């Protein structure tokens, strides 16, 4: 997949708050677990993000395309998130790529890459 293919997915997610994104992520990564309340879903999503952090850092941090977007985009959250989603897909089998990308960009890539 390319960043262009993630653009629409990211645009649909960009205005969701962090809690809604975490619930959505849990729905994507905990398929078949059964019914869970929103607090438990957010906990699962945070644990999943923590477990994937190093893989995500290695895929995203230092990527020339991401660095260029970070330097030039004034409010290019959708473009940056779509580009990040493309890299996330390479390490997470694409399933939650757009959701993860929006969460990472919203938190700030400086946090991930420091």
C-alpha positions as CSV (number, residue, x, y, z in Angstrom):
1,X,0.0,0.0,0.0
2,X,1.1,3.6,-0.5
3,X,0.6,6.7,1.5
4,X,-2.0,7.8,-1.1
5,X,-4.1,4.6,-0.4
6,X,-4.1,5.5,3.4
7,X,-5.1,9.1,2.8
8,X,-8.8,8.4,2.9
9,X,-8.6,6.1,5.9
10,X,-6.5,8.7,7.8
11,X,-8.9,11.5,6.9
12,X,-11.8,9.6,8.4
13,X,-9.9,9.1,11.6
14,X,-8.0,12.4,12.1
15,X,-10.8,14.2,14.1
16,X,-11.5,11.3,16.5
17,X,-10.2,11.8,20.0
18,X,-7.5,9.7,21.5
19,X,-9.9,7.5,23.5
20,X,-12.0,6.7,20.4
21,X,-8.8,5.9,18.4
22,X,-7.7,3.5,21.2
23,X,-11.0,1.8,21.2
24,X,-10.9,1.4,17.4
25,X,-7.3,0.0,17.7
26,X,-8.4,-2.6,20.2
27,X,-11.3,-3.6,18.0
28,X,-8.7,-4.1,15.2
29,X,-6.0,-6.0,17.2
30,X,-8.2,-8.0,19.6
31,X,-10.6,-9.6,17.1
32,X,-12.4,-12.6,18.6
33,X,-11.7,-11.8,22.2
34,X,-15.4,-11.2,22.9
35,X,-17.2,-8.3,24.3
36,X,-15.1,-5.8,26.2
37,X,-15.9,-2.5,27.8
38,X,-14.3,0.7,26.5
39,X,-11.8,0.9,29.4
40,X,-10.5,-2.6,28.8
41,X,-10.3,-1.9,25.1
42,X,-8.2,1.2,25.7
43,X,-6.0,-0.8,28.0
44,X,-5.5,-3.5,25.3
45,X,-4.7,-0.8,22.7
46,X,-2.1,0.9,24.9
47,X,-0.4,-2.4,25.7
48,X,-0.4,-3.3,22.0
49,X,1.2,0.1,21.2
50,X,3.8,-0.4,23.9
51,X,4.6,-3.9,22.6
52,X,5.0,-2.5,19.0
53,X,6.9,0.6,20.0
54,X,10.4,-0.5,19.0
55,X,9.2,-2.0,15.7
56,X,7.4,1.2,14.9
57,X,10.3,3.4,15.9
58,X,12.7,1.5,13.6
59,X,10.3,1.7,10.7
60,X,9.4,5.4,11.1
61,X,12.2,7.3,12.7
62,X,14.9,8.6,10.3
63,X,12.8,7.7,7.2
64,X,13.7,10.5,4.7
65,X,10.1,10.9,3.5
66,X,8.8,11.3,7.0
67,X,11.6,13.7,7.9
68,X,10.8,15.8,4.8
69,X,7.1,15.9,5.7
70,X,7.8,16.9,9.3
71,X,10.0,19.8,8.2
72,X,7.7,21.1,5.5
73,X,4.2,20.4,6.6
74,X,2.7,23.2,8.7
75,X,-0.6,21.4,9.4
76,X,-0.2,18.4,7.2
77,X,-1.4,15.9,9.8
78,X,-3.3,13.9,7.2
79,X,-0.4,13.7,4.8
80,X,2.1,12.9,7.6
81,X,-0.3,10.3,9.1
82,X,-0.8,8.7,5.7
83,X,3.0,8.5,5.1
84,X,3.4,7.0,8.6
85,X,0.6,4.6,8.0
86,X,2.5,3.3,5.0
87,X,5.5,2.5,7.2
88,X,3.4,1.1,10.0
89,X,1.7,-1.3,7.5
90,X,5.2,-2.7,6.7
91,X,5.6,-3.9,10.3
92,X,2.0,-4.6,11.4
93,X,0.6,-6.5,8.4
94,X,-1.5,-3.3,7.5
95,X,-4.4,-4.2,9.9
96,X,-4.3,-1.1,12.2
97,X,-1.9,1.1,10.2
98,X,-4.1,4.2,9.8
99,X,-5.3,4.1,13.4
100,X,-1.8,3.6,14.7
101,X,-0.4,6.4,12.5
102,X,-3.0,8.9,13.6
103,X,-2.2,8.0,17.3
104,X,1.5,8.4,16.7
105,X,1.3,11.7,14.8
106,X,-1.1,13.1,17.4
107,X,1.2,12.2,20.2
108,X,4.1,13.6,18.3
109,X,6.8,11.7,16.4
110,X,9.4,13.4,18.6
111,X,8.2,11.3,21.5
112,X,8.6,8.1,19.4
113,X,11.9,9.0,17.9
114,X,13.7,10.4,20.9
